Amino acid sequence: MKRVLLISLSLLLILLGACGKKKEAAKNMQQIQAEDGIPIRQRTVEATTFHQELKYNSNLNGLEESTAQAMVSDIITRINAKVGDRVQKGDVIISFPANTPAAQWEQATTAFNSIKTVYERMQRLFAQGAISQQDLDNVETQYKVSKANLEASEQMINVRAPISGVITAMLVNPSEKVFPGKDLFTVASTGGYKAVIMVPGTEVAKIKKGAKATATWLDTSIQGRVSSISMAMDMNTKAFRVEVSFPGLNPKISYGVTSEISIEILSKPKVFVVEREYIVYENGNAFVWLNENGQAVKRQITTGLDNSLSFEVTNGLSGGENLIVEGINMLSDNAKLQVIE
């Protein structure tokens, strides 16, 4: 029995000692903050420009973009480029069999070679004065028509790049059978990017042609401007089409990526701006914490414009004051502060 009492007494002493150490530790922390100050970070209040923006998500496509389509129903015999390849306007990208019935390339070639021979002979005769200008003109007309037919037939079996740029999409494979109207490949110019945004009617009036815009993908941003705003609502989407252009090619941003598009709708210079996270609210009033001579001071402010992330401060702040931006939750009026660089 004495042994049980001895063990119980020992445990009680251990617990009391532990509680005492916790109180001592807490007391030491309070003493440290009282002596050295509550650690905070701060920034100097300076006048800046307040920006108000609208944000959307959209694909970044080529500033100029064109998709080639099949004009015959046949099997693809050759593909001469892949996604990412740079091509020049007129380069043959996809080929079909020369004997494709719809193209009639062999017949057009035979007819052209025949009239070409006649035309060249008539040119020599005209130079010798053996035939009239009218005779030569008649043959020349037939030659031009035959040449145009051959070129049209050749375009059907050899599909060329419609513009110079980069292949951004290859929509078919070798030996695949396609039909007229089938999209084959897309070429985007390397002069920049274009984003198409469908803007609701409640917001389109806020956007102006030429407004600054920023496209952000991952950690890369590019600058551009609103290039066009539709005057009529799209009845399918019940929204207005807005195009934003971004000149120049950025190697970190590929065509087709989905980026965040920010369009500036308001810019107000020479104002004080405070981020939402640095503002505390009490009884419907807004306050910020300032460092005044090494002590924490809570100051009521009046806010104006906001962009969901930050506020314009119309009253309560002056340039050069020290706004506390870290350690806010530990502060109390007149608390001693320790500024952490």
C-alpha positions in Angstrom: 0.0 0.0 0.0 2.9 2.4 0.9 4.5 1.5 -2.5 1.3 2.5 -4.4 1.1 5.8 -2.5 4.7 6.5 -3.3 4.2 5.9 -7.0 1.1 8.0 -7.1 2.9 10.8 -5.3 5.8 10.6 -7.8 3.4 10.8 -10.8 1.6 13.8 -9.2 4.9 15.6 -8.8 5.9 14.9 -12.4 2.6 16.3 -13.7 2.9 19.4 -11.5 6.4 19.9 -12.8 5.3 19.6 -16.4 2.5 22.1 -16.0 4.9 24.5 -14.3 7.4 24.2 -17.2 4.5 25.0 -19.7 3.6 28.1 -17.7 7.2 29.1 -17.5 7.6 28.6 -21.3 4.5 30.7 -22.0 5.7 33.3 -19.6 9.1 33.4 -21.3 7.5 33.9 -24.7 5.5 36.8 -23.4 8.6 38.2 -21.8 10.5 37.9 -25.1 7.8 39.7 -27.0 7.6 42.4 -24.3 11.3 42.9 -24.3 12.2 42.5 -28.0 8.8 43.2 -29.6 6.4 41.2 -31.8 8.1 40.2 -35.0 6.4 41.9 -38.0 7.1 42.8 -41.6 6.1 46.1 -43.1 6.2 48.2 -46.3 6.2 51.9 -46.9 2.9 53.4 -48.0 3.4 55.0 -51.5 1.1 56.4 -54.1 0.6 54.0 -57.0 -1.8 53.3 -59.8 -5.0 51.4 -59.1 -6.0 48.9 -61.8 -9.5 47.4 -62.2 -9.7 44.3 -64.5 -12.0 41.7 -65.8 -10.7 38.1 -66.0 -11.6 35.3 -68.4 -10.1 32.0 -69.6 -9.4 31.5 -73.3 -7.2 29.6 -75.7 -4.2 31.4 -77.2 -4.2 30.7 -80.9 -2.2 32.3 -83.7 -2.7 35.9 -84.5 -3.4 34.7 -88.1 -4.5 31.1 -88.4 -5.8 29.0 -91.3 -7.0 25.4 -91.6 -6.7 23.5 -94.8 -9.5 21.1 -95.9 -9.7 18.1 -98.2 -11.2 18.6 -101.6 -11.3 15.0 -102.7 -12.4 11.7 -101.3 -9.4 9.4 -101.2 -6.5 7.9 -99.1 -3.7 10.2 -98.0 -0.4 9.0 -99.5 2.0 11.4 -97.8 2.3 13.9 -95.0 5.3 16.2 -95.3 5.2 18.0 -91.9 4.4 17.5 -88.3 3.1 19.7 -85.5 5.7 22.3 -84.6 7.3 22.5 -88.0 7.7 25.9 -89.6 6.4 26.0 -93.2 6.2 28.6 -96.0 3.1 29.5 -97.8 2.7 27.2 -100.8 4.7 24.2 -99.3 3.1 20.9 -100.0 1.9 19.4 -96.7 -0.4 16.6 -97.7 -0.6 14.6 -100.9 -3.3 12.3 -102.4 -2.9 9.8 -105.3 -2.4 11.4 -108.7 -5.1 9.2 -110.2 -7.8 10.4 -107.8 -11.0 10.5 -110.0 -12.3 13.7 -108.6 -9.1 15.6 -109.4 -8.7 14.4 -113.0 -5.1 15.4 -112.7 -3.9 13.0 -115.4 -6.5 14.3 -117.9 -5.7 17.9 -117.1 -2.0 17.3 -117.5 -2.5 15.7 -120.9 -4.7 18.5 -122.1 -2.3 21.2 -120.9 0.7 19.6 -122.5 -1.2 19.4 -125.8 -2.4 23.0 -125.8 1.0 24.2 -124.6 2.7 22.7 -127.7 0.1 24.3 -130.0 0.5 27.7 -128.2 4.3 27.7 -128.5 4.0 26.8 -132.2 1.5 29.6 -132.8 3.8 32.1 -131.1 6.5 31.2 -133.6 4.1 31.5 -136.5 2.9 34.9 -135.3 6.5 36.1 -135.0 7.0 35.1 -138.6 3.8 36.9 -139.6 2.1 33.7 -140.7 -1.0 34.1 -138.5 -3.0 37.0 -137.2 -3.2 38.4 -133.7 -6.7 37.0 -133.4 -5.6 33.5 -134.1 -2.8 33.8 -131.5 -5.3 35.2 -128.9 -7.7 32.4 -129.4 -5.0 29.8 -128.7 -3.6 31.8 -125.8 -7.1 31.8 -124.2 -7.3 28.0 -124.5 -3.8 27.7 -123.0 -4.7 29.9 -120.0 -7.9 27.9 -119.3 -6.0 24.6 -119.5 -3.3 25.9 -117.2 -5.8 27.0 -114.7 -7.6 23.6 -114.8 -4.3 21.9 -114.2 -3.4 24.1 -111.3 -6.8 23.5 -109.7 -6.4 19.8 -110.2 -2.9 19.9 -108.7 -4.2 21.8 -105.6 -6.7 19.0 -105.0 -4.1 16.3 -104.8 -1.3 18.3 -103.2 -2.6 20.4 -100.4 -0.4 23.3 -99.6 0.2 25.6 -96.6 -2.3 28.5 -97.0 0.0 30.9 -95.0 3.6 30.9 -93.6 3.9 29.9 -90.0 3.9 26.9 -87.7 1.9 23.7 -88.0 -0.2 23.8 -84.8 -2.5 20.8 -85.5 -2.3 17.8 -87.8 -5.7 16.3 -87.9 -5.1 13.3 -90.1 -2.7 10.4 -90.5 -1.0 8.7 -93.5 -3.1 6.1 -95.3 -6.3 7.6 -93.7 -9.2 8.0 -96.0 -10.8 11.4 -95.9 -13.8 13.1 -97.6 -14.3 16.6 -99.0 -14.5 19.2 -96.3 -12.5 17.3 -93.8 -10.0 19.5 -91.8 -6.5 18.4 -92.5 -4.1 20.7 -90.7 -3.8 24.1 -89.1 -1.1 26.7 -89.7 -0.6 29.7 -87.3 1.5 32.7 -88.2 4.4 33.4 -85.8 3.5 37.1 -85.5 1.8 36.7 -82.1 -1.3 35.3 -80.4 -5.0 35.9 -80.5 -7.6 35.1 -77.8 -11.4 35.1 -78.5 -13.5 35.8 -75.4 -17.3 35.6 -75.1 -18.2 38.5 -72.8 -21.7 38.7 -71.2 -23.8 41.8 -71.9 -23.4 43.0 -68.3 -19.7 43.4 -68.8 -19.1 44.2 -72.5 -19.9 47.9 -72.1 -17.0 48.2 -69.7 -14.5 47.0 -72.3 -13.0 49.5 -74.8 -11.2 48.7 -78.0 -7.5 49.2 -77.4 -7.7 48.4 -73.7 -4.6 46.8 -72.2 -4.7 43.1 -71.7 -2.5 40.5 -70.1 -2.4 36.8 -70.9 -0.9 34.5 -68.2 0.0 30.8 -68.6 1.7 29.1 -65.7 4.4 31.7 -64.7 4.6 33.5 -68.0 2.7 36.6 -69.0 2.4 38.5 -72.3 1.0 42.0 -73.0 -1.6 42.9 -75.6 -4.7 44.9 -76.4 -8.3 44.4 -77.2 -8.4 44.4 -81.0 -12.2 44.1 -81.8 -15.5 44.0 -80.0 -18.6 42.6 -81.7 -21.6 45.0 -81.9 -24.1 42.1 -82.0 -24.7 39.4 -79.4 -24.1 35.8 -80.4 -27.5 34.2 -80.1 -26.0 30.8 -79.3 -23.8 31.9 -76.4 -25.9 35.0 -75.4 -22.6 36.9 -75.2 -20.5 39.3 -77.3 -17.3 38.2 -79.1 -14.2 40.1 -78.1 -10.8 39.5 -79.7 -7.6 40.3 -77.9 -4.3 40.4 -79.8 -0.8 39.8 -78.3 2.0 40.6 -80.7 5.3 38.7 -80.7 6.1 35.0 -80.1 7.1 33.8 -76.7 9.0 30.5 -76.7 7.5 29.6 -73.3 3.9 29.8 -74.5 2.7 27.2 -77.1 -0.3 27.9 -79.4 -3.5 26.4 -78.1 -2.8 26.7 -74.4 -5.6 27.9 -72.1 -4.6 31.1 -70.3 -6.1 33.6 -68.0 -6.9 36.8 -69.9 -7.0 40.0 -67.8 -8.5 43.1 -69.5 -8.0 46.5 -67.9 -11.2 48.5 -67.6 -10.0 51.2 -65.2 -6.7 52.8 -64.3 -6.5 55.5 -61.6 -3.0 56.9 -60.9 -1.6 58.5 -57.7 -3.7 56.7 -55.1 -2.9 54.6 -52.0 -3.7 50.9 -52.6 -3.9 48.2 -49.9 -4.3 44.5 -50.5 -7.4 42.9 -49.0 -5.4 40.6 -46.7 -3.9 43.5 -44.8 -7.3 45.0 -43.9 -9.2 43.9 -40.7 -12.8 44.6 -40.1 -14.6 45.4 -36.9 -18.3 46.4 -36.7 -18.4 47.1 -40.4 -15.4 49.4 -40.3 -12.1 48.8 -42.1 -8.7 49.1 -40.2 -5.1 48.6 -41.0 -2.1 48.2 -38.6 0.8 50.7 -38.8 4.2 50.9 -37.2 4.5 54.2 -35.4 7.8 54.7 -33.7 8.1 51.0 -33.0 4.6 50.5 -31.6 1.5 49.0 -33.2 -1.3 51.4 -34.0 -4.7 50.4 -35.5 -5.9 53.0 -37.9 -9.4 53.2 -39.4 -9.5 53.7 -43.2 -12.0 54.5 -45.9 -12.0 52.4 -49.0 -13.1 53.3 -52.6 -12.6 51.2 -55.7 -11.8 47.5 -55.4 -10.7 44.8 -57.8 -11.4 41.8 -55.4 -7.7 41.6 -54.5 -7.0 45.1 -53.3 -8.7 48.4 -52.4 -8.2 52.1 -53.1 -7.8 53.9 -49.7 -9.4 57.3 -49.9 -8.8 58.3 -46.3 -6.8 57.2 -43.3 -3.3 56.7 -44.9 -0.5 59.1 -45.8 2.6 58.6 -47.9 5.7 57.4 -46.0 3.8 55.6 -43.2 4.8 52.0 -42.4 2.0 49.5 -43.2 2.3 46.2 -41.3 1.9 43.3 -43.7 2.9 40.2 -41.6 2.3 39.4 -38.0 -1.1 41.2 -37.9 -2.9 38.5 -35.9 -0.6 38.9 -32.9 -0.9 42.7 -32.6 -2.6 44.8 -30.0 -2.7 48.6 -29.5 0.7 50.0 -28.5 2.4 46.6 -28.7 6.2 46.8 -29.1 7.3 45.8 -32.6 10.4 44.0 -34.0 10.8 44.6 -37.7 12.0 41.5 -39.6 13.8 42.4 -42.8 
